[in-house]
Amino acid sequence: MNFKQFYLENGYVLLPAMMTSEQIEEMRRETDLLIERVKTASRDSSFLWGGKWLSEDERKNLEIDGVHDPQFHSAAFSRLLVNCDGVLDVVEQIIGPNIQLHHTKLIAKQPGVGAPFPMHQDKPYFPHTKDSMLAAYFHFDDGTVENGCLHVVPGSHRLGDLPVQPDGLYLDQRKYRLEDAVPLEAKAGDVVLFSYLTIHGSGVNRSENQRRNWLVQLRSADDVPAVDCHRSRGQGMMLRGFDPLVRMTAL
Ligand SMILES: O=C(O)CCC(=O)C(=O)O
């Protein structure tokens, strides 16, 4: 089965070895430096999700750092965005030739205390009319069950829009459990593509090392927001092809 077929059937696909060892080293270094700069500037770097899915006691022992759109903080991220042809070749097969950036998220799960993500779909955060949106999830470190790797529910992209909880845009955690999802163990340099409808989440980083990932959300350029609820710096940058809508603003 090829990557596109696997993605269409399962709502995700793992693309092995999409980065060179030099790129991996550079991105690890840049990630650490950026998070350090954000903390030194006393800016909030916590990516811990709100909501009752975690108790107050559980929250006290968890930590996770993140930076939105790091390509606006460090050129290494911009370079990777425009030098990931292997990834875009597969994305093109799935969503078509005109590939547009929506936003990106750098995530560093700290050793021992790196927080989990509740099971959720990404769509409620930035719904679009054609549902072309997918994440390219870059691994700067190996992802393992021990360090809280991404888990997905294969085929769940076909379930459509699922109800979210009253206190957050995540799913009923009793119905959709991390234990029932498939852990996507991966090597540093691998990229996982997954639809914004695919149910996913992750566990605590119980290892002795941090787990660093970069999540890049991409859409077909002719797919427009269904609701104007997520604006971000650089949204709409063309990564491949052209914008048929000749947009003059971010959306
Ligand atoms: O990095 C992870 O463990 C999951 C990230 C995620 O689910 C998200 O940002 O939507």
The ligand as an SDF file (V2000), in Angstrom:
LIG
                    3D

 10  9  0  0  0  0  0  0  0  0999 V2000
    2.6630   16.1650   20.7540 O   0  0  0  0  0  0  0  0  0  0  0  0
    1.7520   15.4910   21.2240 C   0  0  0  0  0  0  0  0  0  0  0  0
    1.9500   14.6290   22.0680 O   0  0  0  0  0  0  0  0  0  0  0  0
    0.3470   15.6870   20.7380 C   0  0  0  0  0  0  0  0  0  0  0  0
    0.1290   17.0350   20.1330 C   0  0  0  0  0  0  0  0  0  0  0  0
   -1.3000   17.2820   19.7870 C   0  0  0  0  0  0  0  0  0  0  0  0
   -2.1200   16.4280   19.8580 O   0  0  0  0  0  0  0  0  0  0  0  0
   -1.7460   18.5900   19.3270 C   0  0  0  0  0  0  0  0  0  0  0  0
   -1.0010   19.5730   19.4600 O   0  0  0  0  0  0  0  0  0  0  0  0
   -2.8830   18.6840   18.8160 O   0  0  0  0  0  0  0  0  0  0  0  0
  1  2  2  0
  2  3  1  0
  2  4  1  0
  4  5  1  0
  5  6  1  0
  6  7  2  0
  6  8  1  0
  8  9  2  0
  8 10  1  0
M  END
$$$$
